[in-house]
Amino acid sequence: MSTTEISAEGRSTDGQPDPPTSHALTKDAPAGDSTILTNGESQQDPKQESPAFQRNFSFWVVIVALCGVMVMASLENTVVVTSGPVIVADLMMVDTYIWISNAFFVTSAAVQPLFGQICDVFGRRWPMLFATSLFILGSGICGGATNGSMMIAGRAIQGSGSGGAVMLAHIILADIVPLRQRGYYLAILLSIFGIGLAVGPIVGGAFVDHATWRWAFYVNLPFGGLTLVLLYLFLHVNYDRGTTVLQKLRRIDWLGNALIMAGTVSMLYALAGAGVLHPWSSWETLVPLLLGLLGLLLFAAWETYGQRLAADLVMPPHLFHHRTSWTVAVGTFFHWMLVYWSLYFVPVYFQAVLLYSAQYTGVAILPLTLVSIVGSILAAMAVSRWGRFKLIHIVGETVFAVGMGLFGLMGRTTTVAEWVLLQCLSALGGGMILDTLLPAFQAPVSESDQAAATSTWTFIRTIGGVWGVAVPATIFNNRIDQLARRISDPAVAQLLMGGGGYEHATAAFVNSFDEPVRGQVLDVYRDAMRLVFLSSVAFGGAAALLFSLEKDVKLREELETDYGLRDKEKN
């Protein structure tokens, strides 16, 4: 395994075009549009050298602010896992409860490509402030919701802000940290994000038990306000003062954004209700799913053949010209499928098979998060030290997939030591991948394409996460329908069929029955979970095979960017 060698003709030895080495300002990075973390704004001279990597006070304040964005966004991904039932009862959302979570995910994914383009045209600062403000506004609406429609609207606004802010956090990090060292700081952000995902159910349950579910959303107001102040004071950006707002707006690929947003919303709308609200074979699922896929195909065609008609494209085709780029992109989709697969269905095992409470389940899945942090730190150190990522991806994904498959061995008598060990194995492998995929995707492209590359990768990651809930949910519900016939009480079997298995996967439900029905229900859940976990191995194996096709691309050690830090005295 060796780094990419360059021939005299400027091509890599594997026949793929080499990433551009010139980072001069282009239409993708207009003159003067640079991120400057100081207490004032100034316009960058395009002729000056790329800024050096600096870790001064402003740098660390911005890192703290980005961590604040990540933890708030991740908390709102999972806080409704435990607070959701109370919200449904309080706001009478029996028929629309699924949209408490899905409105957040759908809008989060849909807006990411648009935010990626806007930050390239208007700079990083104002889009980041707008996205964070949007998240805070949505949190306030959710906390003050008086009916289901208001809650869903608030979650949609919150998701839009979360999707934009999280994606911009990755872009800003790419602006201020060289690629070779980026893994360390990406590990910090993703570790914070993972902790938020893990403690979200605990926080939601605590607010429900000791205060009110509304504080699961109101908690973002003070922390979000502080984060917003830090960003306003320390995240200053240059922008192209020589063009008008109208000229800037013309650079945005409006048709491409419309196609990808419409396709994404339609597809995710279908996935949100598939197998839960409607069967997969129903028109309510198939029509929006097919329309969504058609929209995404039209988007791909436009991005491929519409280059002469659009100034800047949302996802330029050259982002995928290198072998490493497209293998990492598809591998990212499969990997984040497994991440959400485990986050959503390991808790089902604890509640429906081991009969843990929701709050104790939140504690039980902590090894998934804590050990993944260890794995991500070790991988970041290795990438920074040796500048290689291919072997890490192969080993990490293989261990992750094996660990997920071994979850299928867990049953009613599995001991604490056993399920902790299995979680540690899976989390260690998964953690090795978390903060090394984005640098690998960014490595083959020029710095002027970093915003497009980052928004593309983040979009793929988000879509993978949604499929990572829909696919195992379908496997789980179908298996429950098959196994429910074992239950001697037809009324209980009917409760579990047609998507009811996931809804009733709680200790309270299982314990409400006497033997032998109680034992039969436990066996149904155990066997259904076994198939869910064993099925995940196929996707993890596919990702590992894809990663074996990667080529280690040299990771830049200098901060070669038009969006960097400046000394305060230079402004």
Buried (B, 14 or more C-beta within 10 A) or exposed (E): EEBBEEEEEEBBEEEBEBBBEEBEBBEBBBBBBBBBBBEEEBBBEBEEEBBEBBEEEBBEBBBBBBBBBBBBBBBBBBBBBBBBBBBBEBBEBEEBBBBBBBBBBBBBBBBBBBBBBBBBBBBBBBBBBBBBBBBBBBBBBBBEBEEBEBBBBBBBBBBBBBBBBBBBBBBBBBBBBBBBBBBBBBBBBBBBBBBBBBBBBBBBBBBBEEEEBBBBBBBBBEBBEEBBEBBBEBBBBBBBEEBEEEEBEBBBBEBBBBBBBBBBBBBBBBBBBBBBBBBBEBEBBBEBBEBBBBBBEBBBEBBEEBBEEBEBBBBBEBBBBBBBBBBBBBBBBBBBBBBBBBBBBBBBBBBBBBBBBBBBBBBBBBBBBBBBBBBBBBBBEBBBEBBBBBBBBBBBBBBBBBBBBBBBEBBEEBEEEBBBBBBBBBBBBBBBBBBBBBBBBBBBBBBBBBBBBBBBBBBBBBBBBBBBBBBBBBBBBBBBBEBBEEBEBEEBBEBBBBBBBBBBBBBEBBEEBEEEBBBBBBBBBBBBBBBBBBBBBEBBBBBBBBBBBBBBBBBBEEBBBBBBBBEBEEE
